[in-house]
Amino acid sequence: MLKTDICGVQFRNPLMLAAGIMGSTASSMNWVLKSGAAGVISKSFSLKPHPGYKNPTTVAVDGGIINAIGLSNPGVDNFKEELKQINRDNNVVIASIYGATPDEFTQLVEEINPIVDMIELNISCPHAMEGYGASIGQDCNLSHTIVSASKDASEVPVIAKLTPNVTDITEIAKTCENAGADALSLINTVGPGMKINIDVAKPVLFNKFGGMSGKAIKPIAISNVYSVYEAVDVPIIGVGGVYTFEDVVEFIFAGARAVQIGTAIMDEGVEVFSKINNDLEEFMKNKGYSSIDEMVGLAHGGE
Ligand SMILES: Cc1cc2nc3c(=O)[nH]c(=O)nc-3n(C[C@H](O)[C@H](O)[C@H](O)COP(=O)(O)O)c2cc1C
């Protein structure tokens, strides 16, 4: 009943782990899969190891958290060893990669193709170094170049993850679709945001600015999914502030075929996956829905 399909890849339910939370080691990703997620997305990684920003890198605020981790990761060679140890039996393994040039993305894609089911392109991190992350996803030409280079090099479906921090997300979405993206994930964190420590009169985060995630960004994510659903034909994966089955249903009605969960795990633990799956199935039975497929986009059309 809960199964869903994203561009031909089968998921046993519509829940997956969002990039950057519990996605650095095989053991934590296997734990998330055992806890009920149908798929996991790794922490975003690059060709070479990258230290990221100094602490503090996250701070809690009303409605969520602000983070500026700075894409710290041990590089593709190390990450490959982790990815190989994830249990792929009836689970979907997705690698999130980032770089600055088409060549970097192509090299990463070629390295990881054989060991994952899908690849998500992080062209949307709002606190990445200049030239990376949202500096790509805020520019149609750069997005097109990176997505098409990655797609050409890939034998598995390619997902472009979009930033909401743009004037019109449907333009970027259409560009990525035209460049060959098989699916779109939206949204990455919102911002930049900032929290000031009033005792020392300084921003809390080392990087000062960070991306906002959690409950407060859900309405923004829902409206972005809704708008993009009307603009493209490729499947959409919703992300931003999913805590409950009601949130998942909202995303599906807006047009998503699956959702990713990040910040909620910090508040609710990995149990959030099985709880949502159980509640979602109950909701579907009560309302007479027999598949996720028939629920996708129901909030569109009509008066
Ligand atoms: C601590 C933290 C680290 C993150 N790291 C990444 C990352 O490496 N790559 C990426 O594409 N998104 C990253 N994100 C964004 C999430 O994948 C997600 O898009 C965002 O947090 C909204 O979902 P949520 O409200 O469920 O957390 C990160 C978010 C947080 C909170």
The ligand as an ORCA input file, in Angstrom:
! r2SCAN-3c Opt
* xyz 0 1
  C      22.648     19.492     10.044
  C      22.178     19.479      8.616
  C      23.072     19.080      7.603
  C      22.653     19.059      6.272
  N      23.531     18.649      5.311
  C      23.108     18.561      4.020
  C      23.970     18.035      3.004
  O      25.101     17.605      3.263
  N      23.491     18.014      1.736
  C      22.227     18.436      1.396
  O      21.852     18.372      0.225
  N      21.380     18.898      2.345
  C      21.789     18.964      3.639
  N      20.924     19.425      4.604
  C      19.548     19.819      4.220
  C      18.559     18.671      4.440
  O      18.845     17.551      3.645
  C      17.115     19.150      4.147
  O      17.017     19.566      2.797
  C      16.678     20.286      5.036
  O      17.221     20.177      6.333
  C      15.152     20.392      5.166
  O      14.605     19.202      5.690
  P      14.269     18.991      7.270
  O      13.454     20.172      7.707
  O      13.546     17.684      7.316
  O      15.589     18.935      7.971
  C      21.322     19.461      5.945
  C      20.448     19.853      6.963
  C      20.850     19.863      8.279
  C      19.868     20.268      9.347
*
